């Protein structure tokens, strides 16, 4: 990795492009708040600002289109303050409705320090990509929005995502996304690694794969994904699901121990040390 001094000279988009050029495969770890991003950022250089995770954390609701673009921008600003050099890939759903809004959101996110965005072709009300009942935009409608976003961004990476389920339609869409100039393509909810391999060979852009525990897609190693032509892999929700299990277990343990904290694995000093690292990074940057 480049030194902090040299990295500050590059925009977040350029840093992500540099990572894409120099890495055979980049894992993006899905985070749901700044605290989870701090922990994930200790282990990985690239983070995914997950819509599923943010909807759960910020609203306590399913990922069905409740997220507002202003909330996502504020979230990215907070992330960038304490994680100045990580790659931040942001889920922006369909760009929050019309092309004009999508372009504005991309412009503001780029100014806030986002490295890239994922723009999908689902209609609203949207659903998690691994659930049934998704409605898909007309291809021409989506391409108009994608081209407008591509013309608006400066250095930011734009990943074009389709949630289509018909293989013929999927192939037509990813080829069109590539021809339109998307920096990478993503097909969500694929159920076969053979299909991933076939699709990745049809485009001259990096192919992105989304892994979510309990989802439609097969559980794959990174070696298997690389062999199938994948160069970007998103792990959408590992932090959120780990937190759900850990918090539930901790609350049950607190009840079982008659309210004592003797079984706690983390104490106030451990947590404060983690937060102090964030404060130091923020102060150094300022």
Secondary structure, DSSP 4 states (H G I P E B T S, - for coil): ---HHHHHTS-HHHHHHHHHHH-S-EEEEEESSHHHHHHHTTT-SEEEE-HHHHIIIIISS-SSS---HHHHHHHHHHHHHH-SSSEEEEE-TTSSSSHHHHHHHHHHHHHHT--EEEEE-BPSSP--TTSS---B--HHHHHHHHHHHHHH-SS-EEEEEE---SHHHHHHHHHHHHHHT-SEEEETT---HHHHHHHHTT-SSEEEEEE-TTSSSPP--HHHHHHTTEEEEEE-SHHHHHHHHHHHHHHHHHHHTTT--TT-S--HHHHHHHHHHHHHHHHHH-
